[in-house]
Amino acid sequence: MRSARTGNRGGLLAVGIISAVLLLVNVVEILIPGFLPMWMRIEMIGIAALMAGPVVLVTTIAARHH
């Protein structure tokens, strides 16, 4: 996080990858029927929504630099 804040490309890439993986895992877990109780699914929807923010920001910054 510190490297990403200072504008380090590697740090920014790491934040983007970690956020994207968390987003994907949460979405997959939400879609598996009967895997989790409803309250956990709702919680995971919130986490997925939070992880979408950094993914969008990182891709926007990456698109600007190319």
RAWO-V971916 format. One record per pair of residues at least 12 apart in sequence whose ideal C-beta (glycine too) atoms are under 10 Angstrom apart, sorted by sequence separation. I is the first residue (numbers start at 0). J is the second residue. D is the distance in Angstrom with one decimal. If there is no record, write none. Layout:
I:J:D
I:J:D
This chain:
2:14:8.7
3:15:8.6
28:40:8.0
29:41:9.2
0:13:8.8
29:42:9.8
0:14:6.6
29:43:5.2
25:40:9.5
28:43:5.9
29:44:6.3
27:43:9.8
0:17:9.8
25:42:9.1
26:43:8.1
29:46:9.7
25:43:4.5
26:44:8.8
28:46:9.8
29:47:7.2
24:43:8.9
25:44:7.7
28:47:9.2
25:45:9.1
26:46:9.9
27:47:10.0
25:46:5.2
26:47:5.5
21:43:9.9
24:46:9.4
25:47:4.1
24:47:8.9
25:48:9.2
22:46:8.3
23:47:8.7
25:49:9.5
26:50:9.4
21:46:7.0
22:47:5.3
25:50:7.0
26:51:9.8
21:47:7.8
22:48:8.8
24:50:9.3
25:51:10.0
22:49:8.8
23:50:8.8
21:49:8.8
22:50:4.0
21:50:4.7
22:51:5.9
20:50:8.7
21:51:9.9
22:52:9.7
18:49:8.8
19:50:7.5
22:53:8.9
23:54:9.6
18:50:4.7
19:51:9.3
21:53:9.2
22:54:6.0
17:50:8.6
18:51:8.0
21:54:9.2
18:52:7.9
19:53:8.5
20:54:9.8
18:53:4.0
19:54:5.1
17:53:8.3
18:54:4.9
17:54:9.7
18:55:9.3
15:53:6.7
16:54:9.4
18:56:8.9
19:57:8.3
14:53:5.8
15:54:6.3
18:57:7.1
19:58:9.1
14:54:9.2
15:55:9.7
17:57:10.0
15:56:8.2
16:57:8.6
11:53:9.6
14:56:8.7
15:57:3.3
14:57:6.2
15:58:7.1
13:57:9.6
11:56:9.0
12:57:7.5
15:60:8.8
11:57:5.9
15:61:7.5
11:60:6.5
12:61:8.1
3:53:9.0
11:61:7.7
8:60:9.4
3:56:9.8
8:61:8.8
11:64:9.5
3:57:8.4
6:60:9.2
8:64:8.1
3:60:9.6
